[in-house]
Amino acid sequence: MNQEFRIGGLPPTGELHSWLIVFEHQLSLHAAIPHLASRRMVSLRISGDALTLEKMLCNGAMTKTADLPVHVCGHRLTSPRHICCFFDSREQQYDVLTPYFKEGLKNGEEVFCIMEGHFVEEHRGRLCAKGVDVAGNEASGHLKTTTSDDTYLADGRFGKERMYNVLASRLADLKKSKFTGIRTCGDMEWALRNMPGTEELMEYESEVNRLLTDRDDATFVCVYDANRIGGRAMIDILSTHTHVVMGNIVHENPYHMSPDAYRRSFLARRMATTSLSAG
């Protein structure tokens, strides 16, 4: 029986697809309300090879500016870009994300992937099968793949401050590097293992948005298995990401909350849960 993704041990409060139906309906309502027009829903499907990769040049070299494009599902995204992706299968995942990886490599960015250890070689194989020069890009340093145990779960537990500092340091070093930007992909399967500290994950996801404020050179993607997400976790994930990919459709997320607002909500919910437990 598949294990479900939960936050802090809370049980799921509904099935994923029920949440997706409600979410997409609410997005449509937001799009129809004039004063929310700036937070409109974007619904563009993958168009095969129609995605055009732009090559921005400055004096004959790639430039470190906001002109470098970031496309997902054929749609050019605005910053900040902290994207949660829900996929039903690995095939769907790589159909959507391989163009994202290829574009980053063509732009001269660092493409940094975090996978479960048992999946790293399959990840490389899937990229190769879709035309990515994995060996060449790894040799140049533009493509990096590491494991959850060496990042999220270093020292055998998840630590939100430690992982936040890892990303902050990487971004601080970016301007001194040869890379025009950075785009990441973190497979969140590790969170299903219920390792110590996992209950801090959503607070971390929210705080990461502070790193992306006023940055056009960084894109973070978090991948979740659509078949293993509970309702409570879905609410937290939607609250902490600026964009949502469901299958092969990308949405600008009207339910994204600022880190301060999410923290207030999180603490209020924790207090309410504690009160109920005490009663």
Stockholm file with secondary structure:
# STOCKHOLM 1.0

chainA/1-279         MNQEFRIGGLPPTGELHSWLIVFEHQLSLHAAIPHLASRRMVSLRISGDALTLEKMLCNGAMTKTADLPVHVCGHRLTSPRHICCFFDSREQQYDVLTPYFKEGLKNGEEVFCIMEGHFVEEHRGRLCAKGVDVAGNEASGHLKTTTSDDTYLADGRFGKERMYNVLASRLADLKKSKFTGIRTCGDMEWALRNMPGTEELMEYESEVNRLLTDRDDATFVCVYDANRIGGRAMIDILSTHTHVVMGNIVHENPYHMSPDAYRRSFLARRMATTSLSAG
#=GR chainA/1-279 SS CCCCBCSTTCCCCSCHHHHHHHHHHHHHHHHHSGGGGGGCCCCCBCCGGGCCCCCCEETTEECCSTTSCCEETTEECCSSCEEEEEESSHHHHHHHHHHHHHHHHHHTCEEEEEECGGGHHHHHHHHHHTTCCHHHHHHHTSEEEEEGGGTTTGGGSCCHHHHHHHHHHHHHHHTTSSCSCEEEEEEGGGGGGCCTTGGGHHHHHHHHHHHHTTCSSEEEEEEEEGGGBCHHHHHHHHHTCSEEEETTEEEECTTCCCHHHHHHHHHHHHHHHHHHHHC
#=GC SS_cons         CCCCBCSTTCCCCSCHHHHHHHHHHHHHHHHHSGGGGGGCCCCCBCCGGGCCCCCCEETTEECCSTTSCCEETTEECCSSCEEEEEESSHHHHHHHHHHHHHHHHHHTCEEEEEECGGGHHHHHHHHHHTTCCHHHHHHHTSEEEEEGGGTTTGGGSCCHHHHHHHHHHHHHHHTTSSCSCEEEEEEGGGGGGCCTTGGGHHHHHHHHHHHHTTCSSEEEEEEEEGGGBCHHHHHHHHHTCSEEEETTEEEECTTCCCHHHHHHHHHHHHHHHHHHHHC
//
